């Protein structure tokens, strides 16, 4: 027997669950399909390796849909300052300069996902199917999209939302192509115990082999992100923790402080990917299914949550105006809101990466000059800060703390 929904969201990760929560309490009947339930959270557990720097806009989205308290009651680390430097150039951003208490929050991805999944269960119009495995996706422009589950259920939807990541099965099934390229560099993530107590600063230093970054976590813990060639990252990752600790101590700046222990590592390649279109009749892409960005400034999750907020706003507004949620004209409103904004952020990160990885002496001089000017030209510095906080550009209502229901 076929079950009919207005919206089916494939992927119950942070972005997919945020789409669902944005539709909570509306007249739309929503299903969320997630294959793997997140592990339950305990404050006594070590921090996860997968973390994100949530912007103020992301906090607004999560708070407005009712999920932020679920994060606060678990674990998060606010940060007020952000430092960027290379050789002679150096600038530090502080939330006090633009009258905010924080620049953002370091949160484990699992904590954000758990808070959202917990919240969506409060809504009578949303059904969470987890764990659930998809056997087949049936799509044609003339018929409603269908999802066949391994347990025999067949679900149809007026709009199928692909929130299933960079290798999106939905995107491939409906024939939406991507443009992509690799940066020929990997990132090594290292979970450390620090001698310092909980810090309120993130920093990024640029060296010839690639950026080095520090993200604070709660207590005496932090996360190091070490960008380097694939071969060097493989070598470092293969070292025993004690030897990797020696390499860290020798390579990273003094401001990191004494590192007491390396606790865990992971690595991933750097890749840029952008869907050639975000929409087809009855299908829409959000988050990594639509775009993958250089993680240099940690904006991947933030622009994904902005996608979720924009899609929720468009679908709710379409319902109020009497339009079907899967109409191509409706979905194109979402694409118009997000594609240019995402491409702009992707391009800025790409230029930033290429400029700071270039060892040509005139380029080095100009970027050091730029960092020095950024420190002294306050209007420009504050605009950069507001952009990093997600407070610039064409923002969805949820990102401004406004309800859409």
Secondary structure as GFF3:
##gff-version 3
##sequence-region A 1 405
A	DSSP	beta_strand	2	10	.	.	.	ID=ss1
A	DSSP	alpha_helix	14	22	.	.	.	ID=ss2
A	DSSP	beta_strand	30	34	.	.	.	ID=ss3
A	DSSP	beta_strand	51	55	.	.	.	ID=ss4
A	DSSP	alpha_helix	56	64	.	.	.	ID=ss5
A	DSSP	alpha_helix	68	72	.	.	.	ID=ss6
A	DSSP	beta_strand	77	79	.	.	.	ID=ss7
A	DSSP	beta_strand	81	86	.	.	.	ID=ss8
A	DSSP	beta_strand	89	94	.	.	.	ID=ss9
A	DSSP	three_ten_helix	95	98	.	.	.	ID=ss10
A	DSSP	beta_strand	104	108	.	.	.	ID=ss11
A	DSSP	alpha_helix	109	120	.	.	.	ID=ss12
A	DSSP	beta_strand	126	130	.	.	.	ID=ss13
A	DSSP	beta_strand	134	140	.	.	.	ID=ss14
A	DSSP	beta_strand	143	149	.	.	.	ID=ss15
A	DSSP	beta_strand	154	162	.	.	.	ID=ss16
A	DSSP	alpha_helix	169	174	.	.	.	ID=ss17
A	DSSP	beta_strand	178	194	.	.	.	ID=ss18
A	DSSP	beta_strand	201	207	.	.	.	ID=ss19
A	DSSP	beta_strand	210	216	.	.	.	ID=ss20
A	DSSP	beta_strand	221	228	.	.	.	ID=ss21
A	DSSP	alpha_helix	230	238	.	.	.	ID=ss22
A	DSSP	alpha_helix	241	251	.	.	.	ID=ss23
A	DSSP	three_ten_helix	254	256	.	.	.	ID=ss24
A	DSSP	beta_strand	259	275	.	.	.	ID=ss25
A	DSSP	beta_strand	279	280	.	.	.	ID=ss26
A	DSSP	beta_strand	283	285	.	.	.	ID=ss27
A	DSSP	three_ten_helix	287	289	.	.	.	ID=ss28
A	DSSP	beta_strand	291	292	.	.	.	ID=ss29
A	DSSP	three_ten_helix	295	297	.	.	.	ID=ss30
A	DSSP	alpha_helix	300	320	.	.	.	ID=ss31
A	DSSP	alpha_helix	328	356	.	.	.	ID=ss32
A	DSSP	alpha_helix	361	376	.	.	.	ID=ss33
A	DSSP	alpha_helix	378	388	.	.	.	ID=ss34
A	DSSP	three_ten_helix	398	400	.	.	.	ID=ss35
###
